[in-house]
Amino acid sequence: MEYVKVIYPTKRMVYIDGDQNGYTNEVLRVDAGTHVFELGSVLNFEPSFRRTTVKDTTVFEPLEIVFRPKEEE
C-alpha cells in the first residue's frame, strides 16, 4: 500500500483512476503503480490531471501531488 496527498487550496473530491478516493489535503491510500489523479468536472484548476507513479511512500511521507487554481484570462 502506498500513500499520496493531493494538494489544493480548498477541499475538493480527489479522483484516482476515475474513482472517488477522498479529499484534497488528506493522506489517501493507493496501490503502488501509475495512476491518474483528477479533481472532478469543474475544471477551475490546472493541470487538468496528473499521471504519476506512486512507490516507496509511507503514511508519514506521502507523495505530494499539487494542483493550483486556474488563472483567469
MARFIZA-957550 format. One record per atom (N, C-alpha, C): atom name; x, y, z; residue number from 1; residue in one letter. Coordinates in steps of 0.02 Angstrom, whole numbers. Layout:
<atoms>
<name = CA&x = X&y = Y&z = Z&resi = NUM&resn = a> .
...
</atoms>
This chain:
<atoms>
<name = N&x = 42&y = -59&z = 0&resi = 1&resn = m> .
<name = CA&x = 0&y = 0&z = 0&resi = 1&resn = m> .
<name = C&x = 44&y = 62&z = 0&resi = 1&resn = m> .
<name = N&x = 24&y = 112&z = -39&resi = 2&resn = e> .
<name = CA&x = 61&y = 175&z = -45&resi = 2&resn = e> .
<name = C&x = 15&y = 232&z = -21&resi = 2&resn = e> .
<name = N&x = 45&y = 291&z = -14&resi = 3&resn = y> .
<name = CA&x = 9&y = 349&z = 13&resi = 3&resn = y> .
<name = C&x = 23&y = 411&z = -28&resi = 3&resn = y> .
<name = N&x = -30&y = 450&z = -40&resi = 4&resn = v> .
<name = CA&x = -23&y = 513&z = -76&resi = 4&resn = v> .
<name = C&x = -61&y = 567&z = -39&resi = 4&resn = v> .
<name = N&x = -41&y = 629&z = -52&resi = 5&resn = k> .
<name = CA&x = -77&y = 687&z = -25&resi = 5&resn = k> .
<name = C&x = -85&y = 735&z = -84&resi = 5&resn = k> .
<name = N&x = -147&y = 745&z = -105&resi = 6&resn = v> .
<name = CA&x = -161&y = 789&z = -161&resi = 6&resn = v> .
<name = C&x = -171&y = 859&z = -132&resi = 6&resn = v> .
<name = N&x = -129&y = 906&z = -153&resi = 7&resn = i> .
<name = CA&x = -128&y = 973&z = -126&resi = 7&resn = i> .
<name = C&x = -169&y = 1020&z = -170&resi = 7&resn = i> .
<name = N&x = -215&y = 1058&z = -137&resi = 8&resn = y> .
<name = CA&x = -255&y = 1109&z = -171&resi = 8&resn = y> .
<name = C&x = -279&y = 1157&z = -116&resi = 8&resn = y> .
<name = N&x = -286&y = 1222&z = -132&resi = 9&resn = p> .
<name = CA&x = -303&y = 1271&z = -79&resi = 9&resn = p> .
<name = C&x = -370&y = 1259&z = -44&resi = 9&resn = p> .
<name = N&x = -418&y = 1227&z = -77&resi = 10&resn = t> .
<name = CA&x = -484&y = 1214&z = -47&resi = 10&resn = t> .
<name = C&x = -498&y = 1139&z = -48&resi = 10&resn = t> .
<name = N&x = -549&y = 1119&z = -11&resi = 11&resn = k> .
<name = CA&x = -568&y = 1049&z = -9&resi = 11&resn = k> .
<name = C&x = -604&y = 1030&z = -73&resi = 11&resn = k> .
<name = N&x = -576&y = 980&z = -107&resi = 12&resn = r> .
<name = CA&x = -605&y = 953&z = -169&resi = 12&resn = r> .
<name = C&x = -604&y = 877&z = -165&resi = 12&resn = r> .
<name = N&x = -651&y = 846&z = -199&resi = 13&resn = m> .
<name = CA&x = -650&y = 773&z = -206&resi = 13&resn = m> .
<name = C&x = -591&y = 754&z = -251&resi = 13&resn = m> .
<name = N&x = -556&y = 702&z = -232&resi = 14&resn = v> .
<name = CA&x = -500&y = 676&z = -271&resi = 14&resn = v> .
<name = C&x = -523&y = 612&z = -307&resi = 14&resn = v> .
<name = N&x = -510&y = 610&z = -371&resi = 15&resn = y> .
<name = CA&x = -525&y = 550&z = -412&resi = 15&resn = y> .
<name = C&x = -459&y = 519&z = -432&resi = 15&resn = y> .
<name = N&x = -453&y = 454&z = -417&resi = 16&resn = i> .
<name = CA&x = -393&y = 417&z = -436&resi = 16&resn = i> .
<name = C&x = -416&y = 363&z = -485&resi = 16&resn = i> .
<name = N&x = -390&y = 367&z = -546&resi = 17&resn = d> .
<name = CA&x = -410&y = 321&z = -600&resi = 17&resn = d> .
<name = C&x = -486&y = 321&z = -610&resi = 17&resn = d> .
<name = N&x = -515&y = 381&z = -603&resi = 18&resn = g> .
<name = CA&x = -587&y = 390&z = -616&resi = 18&resn = g> .
<name = C&x = -633&y = 376&z = -557&resi = 18&resn = g> .
<name = N&x = -606&y = 351&z = -502&resi = 19&resn = d> .
<name = CA&x = -648&y = 334&z = -444&resi = 19&resn = d> .
<name = C&x = -636&y = 383&z = -387&resi = 19&resn = d> .
<name = N&x = -691&y = 401&z = -352&resi = 20&resn = q> .
<name = CA&x = -684&y = 444&z = -293&resi = 20&resn = q> .
<name = C&x = -641&y = 409&z = -241&resi = 20&resn = q> .
<name = N&x = -593&y = 447&z = -212&resi = 21&resn = n> .
<name = CA&x = -548&y = 414&z = -165&resi = 21&resn = n> .
<name = C&x = -538&y = 454&z = -101&resi = 21&resn = n> .
<name = N&x = -568&y = 512&z = -94&resi = 22&resn = g> .
<name = CA&x = -559&y = 553&z = -34&resi = 22&resn = g> .
<name = C&x = -555&y = 625&z = -53&resi = 22&resn = g> .
<name = N&x = -524&y = 665&z = -11&resi = 23&resn = y> .
<name = CA&x = -522&y = 737&z = -21&resi = 23&resn = y> .
<name = C&x = -451&y = 764&z = -23&resi = 23&resn = y> .
<name = N&x = -444&y = 823&z = -53&resi = 24&resn = t> .
<name = CA&x = -379&y = 856&z = -55&resi = 24&resn = t> .
<name = C&x = -354&y = 870&z = 15&resi = 24&resn = t> .
<name = N&x = -289&y = 874&z = 21&resi = 25&resn = n> .
<name = CA&x = -254&y = 891&z = 83&resi = 25&resn = n> .
<name = C&x = -261&y = 839&z = 138&resi = 25&resn = n> .
<name = N&x = -283&y = 778&z = 120&resi = 26&resn = e> .
<name = CA&x = -285&y = 721&z = 165&resi = 26&resn = e> .
<name = C&x = -240&y = 666&z = 137&resi = 26&resn = e> .
<name = N&x = -213&y = 625&z = 181&resi = 27&resn = v> .
<name = CA&x = -172&y = 569&z = 158&resi = 27&resn = v> .
<name = C&x = -219&y = 514&z = 133&resi = 27&resn = v> .
<name = N&x = -208&y = 492&z = 72&resi = 28&resn = l> .
<name = CA&x = -250&y = 441&z = 40&resi = 28&resn = l> .
<name = C&x = -209&y = 379&z = 25&resi = 28&resn = l> .
<name = N&x = -240&y = 321&z = 29&resi = 29&resn = r> .
<name = CA&x = -206&y = 258&z = 13&resi = 29&resn = r> .
<name = C&x = -219&y = 240&z = -59&resi = 29&resn = r> .
<name = N&x = -168&y = 211&z = -90&resi = 30&resn = v> .
<name = CA&x = -173&y = 190&z = -160&resi = 30&resn = v> .
<name = C&x = -124&y = 133&z = -171&resi = 30&resn = v> .
<name = N&x = -139&y = 89&z = -218&resi = 31&resn = d> .
<name = CA&x = -92&y = 35&z = -235&resi = 31&resn = d> .
<name = C&x = -31&y = 65&z = -269&resi = 31&resn = d> .
<name = N&x = 25&y = 31&z = -263&resi = 32&resn = a> .
<name = CA&x = 86&y = 51&z = -298&resi = 32&resn = a> .
<name = C&x = 73&y = 48&z = -373&resi = 32&resn = a> .
<name = N&x = 103&y = 94&z = -410&resi = 33&resn = g> .
<name = CA&x = 97&y = 94&z = -482&resi = 33&resn = g> .
<name = C&x = 81&y = 163&z = -509&resi = 33&resn = g> .
<name = N&x = 64&y = 166&z = -573&resi = 34&resn = t> .
<name = CA&x = 49&y = 230&z = -606&resi = 34&resn = t> .
<name = C&x = -27&y = 242&z = -604&resi = 34&resn = t> .
<name = N&x = -45&y = 302&z = -584&resi = 35&resn = h> .
<name = CA&x = -116&y = 320&z = -576&resi = 35&resn = h> .
<name = C&x = -128&y = 389&z = -605&resi = 35&resn = h> .
<name = N&x = -192&y = 402&z = -622&resi = 36&resn = v> .
<name = CA&x = -214&y = 467&z = -646&resi = 36&resn = v> .
<name = C&x = -253&y = 500&z = -589&resi = 36&resn = v> .
<name = N&x = -232&y = 561&z = -571&resi = 37&resn = f> .
<name = CA&x = -263&y = 600&z = -518&resi = 37&resn = f> .
<name = C&x = -299&y = 659&z = -548&resi = 37&resn = f> .
<name = N&x = -363&y = 669&z = -527&resi = 38&resn = e> .
<name = CA&x = -404&y = 725&z = -551&resi = 38&resn = e> .
<name = C&x = -444&y = 753&z = -493&resi = 38&resn = e> .
<name = N&x = -472&y = 814&z = -505&resi = 39&resn = l> .
<name = CA&x = -513&y = 846&z = -453&resi = 39&resn = l> .
<name = C&x = -585&y = 856&z = -474&resi = 39&resn = l> .
<name = N&x = -609&y = 821&z = -523&resi = 40&resn = g> .
<name = CA&x = -679&y = 824&z = -542&resi = 40&resn = g> .
<name = C&x = -691&y = 864&z = -605&resi = 40&resn = g> .
<name = N&x = -756&y = 874&z = -620&resi = 41&resn = s> .
<name = CA&x = -775&y = 902&z = -685&resi = 41&resn = s> .
<name = C&x = -775&y = 978&z = -687&resi = 41&resn = s> .
<name = N&x = -773&y = 1013&z = -631&resi = 42&resn = v> .
<name = CA&x = -768&y = 1085&z = -633&resi = 42&resn = v> .
<name = C&x = -694&y = 1102&z = -643&resi = 42&resn = v> .
<name = N&x = -676&y = 1118&z = -704&resi = 43&resn = l> .
<name = CA&x = -605&y = 1125&z = -722&resi = 43&resn = l> .
<name = C&x = -578&y = 1195&z = -708&resi = 43&resn = l> .
<name = N&x = -582&y = 1215&z = -645&resi = 44&resn = n> .
<name = CA&x = -555&y = 1280&z = -625&resi = 44&resn = n> .
<name = C&x = -487&y = 1272&z = -591&resi = 44&resn = n> .
<name = N&x = -451&y = 1219&z = -610&resi = 45&resn = f> .
<name = CA&x = -385&y = 1205&z = -582&resi = 45&resn = f> .
<name = C&x = -340&y = 1183&z = -639&resi = 45&resn = f> .
<name = N&x = -275&y = 1182&z = -626&resi = 46&resn = e> .
<name = CA&x = -227&y = 1157&z = -675&resi = 46&resn = e> .
<name = C&x = -171&y = 1121&z = -641&resi = 46&resn = e> .
<name = N&x = -141&y = 1073&z = -673&resi = 47&resn = p> .
<name = CA&x = -161&y = 1045&z = -737&resi = 47&resn = p> .
<name = C&x = -228&y = 1008&z = -730&resi = 47&resn = p> .
<name = N&x = -257&y = 988&z = -786&resi = 48&resn = s> .
<name = CA&x = -323&y = 955&z = -783&resi = 48&resn = s> .
<name = C&x = -318&y = 885&z = -752&resi = 48&resn = s> .
<name = N&x = -259&y = 855&z = -755&resi = 49&resn = f> .
<name = CA&x = -247&y = 791&z = -721&resi = 49&resn = f> .
<name = C&x = -172&y = 782&z = -712&resi = 49&resn = f> .
<name = N&x = -153&y = 735&z = -671&resi = 50&resn = r> .
<name = CA&x = -83&y = 716&z = -663&resi = 50&resn = r> .
<name = C&x = -78&y = 641&z = -666&resi = 50&resn = r> .
<name = N&x = -34&y = 616&z = -710&resi = 51&resn = r> .
<name = CA&x = -20&y = 544&z = -714&resi = 51&resn = r> .
<name = C&x = 47&y = 535&z = -678&resi = 51&resn = r> .
<name = N&x = 46&y = 497&z = -623&resi = 52&resn = t> .
<name = CA&x = 104&y = 493&z = -579&resi = 52&resn = t> .
<name = C&x = 114&y = 421&z = -556&resi = 52&resn = t> .
<name = N&x = 177&y = 400&z = -552&resi = 53&resn = t> .
<name = CA&x = 194&y = 335&z = -524&resi = 53&resn = t> .
<name = C&x = 205&y = 343&z = -449&resi = 53&resn = t> .
<name = N&x = 171&y = 301&z = -411&resi = 54&resn = v> .
<name = CA&x = 174&y = 303&z = -338&resi = 54&resn = v> .
<name = C&x = 211&y = 242&z = -313&resi = 54&resn = v> .
<name = N&x = 266&y = 253&z = -277&resi = 55&resn = k> .
<name = CA&x = 303&y = 198&z = -247&resi = 55&resn = k> .
<name = C&x = 347&y = 224&z = -191&resi = 55&resn = k> .
<name = N&x = 365&y = 180&z = -145&resi = 56&resn = d> .
<name = CA&x = 411&y = 197&z = -90&resi = 56&resn = d> .
<name = C&x = 386&y = 255&z = -47&resi = 56&resn = d> .
<name = N&x = 322&y = 255&z = -31&resi = 57&resn = t> .
<name = CA&x = 294&y = 307&z = 13&resi = 57&resn = t> .
<name = C&x = 277&y = 277&z = 80&resi = 57&resn = t> .
<name = N&x = 264&y = 320&z = 129&resi = 58&resn = t> .
<name = CA&x = 238&y = 298&z = 194&resi = 58&resn = t> .
<name = C&x = 181&y = 345&z = 213&resi = 58&resn = t> .
<name = N&x = 144&y = 326&z = 264&resi = 59&resn = v> .
<name = CA&x = 90&y = 369&z = 287&resi = 59&resn = v> .
<name = C&x = 117&y = 435&z = 313&resi = 59&resn = v> .
<name = N&x = 179&y = 434&z = 339&resi = 60&resn = f> .
<name = CA&x = 210&y = 495&z = 365&resi = 60&resn = f> .
<name = C&x = 246&y = 535&z = 311&resi = 60&resn = f> .
<name = N&x = 262&y = 503&z = 254&resi = 61&resn = e> .
<name = CA&x = 295&y = 536&z = 198&resi = 61&resn = e> .
<name = C&x = 259&y = 518&z = 133&resi = 61&resn = e> .
<name = N&x = 197&y = 543&z = 125&resi = 62&resn = p> .
<name = CA&x = 160&y = 527&z = 63&resi = 62&resn = p> .
<name = C&x = 188&y = 566&z = 4&resi = 62&resn = p> .
<name = N&x = 175&y = 541&z = -56&resi = 63&resn = l> .
<name = CA&x = 191&y = 577&z = -116&resi = 63&resn = l> .
<name = C&x = 143&y = 636&z = -122&resi = 63&resn = l> .
<name = N&x = 169&y = 697&z = -130&resi = 64&resn = e> .
<name = CA&x = 126&y = 756&z = -138&resi = 64&resn = e> .
<name = C&x = 114&y = 770&z = -211&resi = 64&resn = e> .
<name = N&x = 51&y = 778&z = -229&resi = 65&resn = i> .
<name = CA&x = 30&y = 791&z = -297&resi = 65&resn = i> .
<name = C&x = -6&y = 859&z = -295&resi = 65&resn = i> .
<name = N&x = 22&y = 908&z = -330&resi = 66&resn = v> .
<name = CA&x = -1&y = 977&z = -323&resi = 66&resn = v> .
<name = C&x = -42&y = 999&z = -383&resi = 66&resn = v> .
<name = N&x = -101&y = 1027&z = -368&resi = 67&resn = f> .
<name = CA&x = -142&y = 1062&z = -417&resi = 67&resn = f> .
<name = C&x = -147&y = 1134&z = -394&resi = 67&resn = f> .
<name = N&x = -161&y = 1180&z = -440&resi = 68&resn = r> .
<name = CA&x = -168&y = 1250&z = -422&resi = 68&resn = r> .
<name = C&x = -230&y = 1279&z = -457&resi = 68&resn = r> .
<name = N&x = -259&y = 1331&z = -428&resi = 69&resn = p> .
<name = CA&x = -316&y = 1363&z = -461&resi = 69&resn = p> .
<name = C&x = -295&y = 1389&z = -530&resi = 69&resn = p> .
<name = N&x = -341&y = 1383&z = -577&resi = 70&resn = k> .
<name = CA&x = -326&y = 1408&z = -644&resi = 70&resn = k> .
<name = C&x = -330&y = 1484&z = -644&resi = 70&resn = k> .
<name = N&x = -282&y = 1515&z = -675&resi = 71&resn = e> .
<name = CA&x = -281&y = 1588&z = -679&resi = 71&resn = e> .
<name = C&x = -331&y = 1609&z = -732&resi = 71&resn = e> .
<name = N&x = -370&y = 1660&z = -715&resi = 72&resn = e> .
<name = CA&x = -420&y = 1686&z = -763&resi = 72&resn = e> .
<name = C&x = -384&y = 1726&z = -816&resi = 72&resn = e> .
<name = N&x = -408&y = 1718&z = -877&resi = 73&resn = e> .
<name = CA&x = -376&y = 1751&z = -935&resi = 73&resn = e> .
<name = C&x = -407&y = 1818&z = -948&resi = 73&resn = e> .
</atoms>
